[in-house]
Amino acid sequence: PTATTVLPRVIATMKTTFIFATLAVVAWAATVSAQDPATGWMAYARGKVPAGTERITSMEMKWTVSDSAAPSFAFYSPWFGMDPADNLNLIQPVNPWTGSSWSYYTEYFQWQPEANSNSAQMPINSGDVLHGSLVYSASDDSYTLTQTNTANGQASSQVVKCQDGKKFIIPYVVYEKTFPCNSYPPDENVTFFDISVECDGKDCTQEMQWSAHVKDANCDMTAHIMSNTEISITWDTSASSRYDNVDPKVLAMINGNGWAAPHAKRVLDQLRNQEKRA
């Protein structure tokens, strides 16, 4: 063997070793912080319910689907949702960008024991308005999760039973999944509006206390509490990112949990097929 034939094999082996080492670190981190706010949340807003509230019985928001980003292997989503006090059961209407198009559906993610369910995924266009809702039913201790495209009235929905009678009291507005900054939409803003919250069956929208946070800093993602009925998240597509030179396979695997699992699998399959053809 010559250096010309051996060197590519060495480089490939080094890349594989790096990927597995990265995944080991990610798996370790996931076990250390196996609850929400989860790894991959960037900017987010967290709400505090009025004192004495037993549960949020309804929460609704609308937002306009962002401009299309440049085609890439990136997948990410703006969304809102809520958890019980232990932050282990997340219900959420989501709006993923999957590399070349937008879609919408709802997700339930349970940390212990781990479980996940999604409603039907539906396509949507930039500029369309989504209307998400999470509504409690006392008769069977469940929430109906619904995401509706107001342009055509088509909805994606599922019913989620509350695990062990848990009461959902922590609302969130989030932008999730970490990729290079030029992967995100060029309008650099998503605004959740017409926010409505009911606590124990009564309107508590104006009594909510919202605060802005950052979990995984990336692309200057920032949440802005405009009012109790409007929350925006902004970013900078021209900023540098620690993910700029990360192998796309590593990015897919790092971000491939929860609602993003099928999207990560799709990206990994595409990358492997490209390698086979090369």
Secondary structure as UniProt FT lines:
FT   HELIX           3..32
FT   TURN            39..40
FT   STRAND          41..48
FT   TURN            51..52
FT   STRAND          56..64
FT   STRAND          76..84
FT   TURN            85..86
FT   STRAND          89..94
FT   STRAND          102..110
FT   TURN            111..114
FT   STRAND          115..118
FT   STRAND          122..124
FT   TURN            126..127
FT   STRAND          129..137
FT   TURN            138..141
FT   STRAND          142..149
FT   TURN            150..152
FT   STRAND          155..161
FT   HELIX           163..165
FT   STRAND          168..176
FT   HELIX           181..183
FT   TURN            186..187
FT   STRAND          189..199
FT   TURN            200..201
FT   STRAND          202..203
FT   HELIX           205..207
FT   STRAND          209..214
FT   TURN            219..220
FT   STRAND          222..227
FT   TURN            228..229
FT   STRAND          230..234
FT   TURN            237..238
FT   TURN            242..245
FT   HELIX           248..254
FT   HELIX           258..260
FT   HELIX           261..277
//
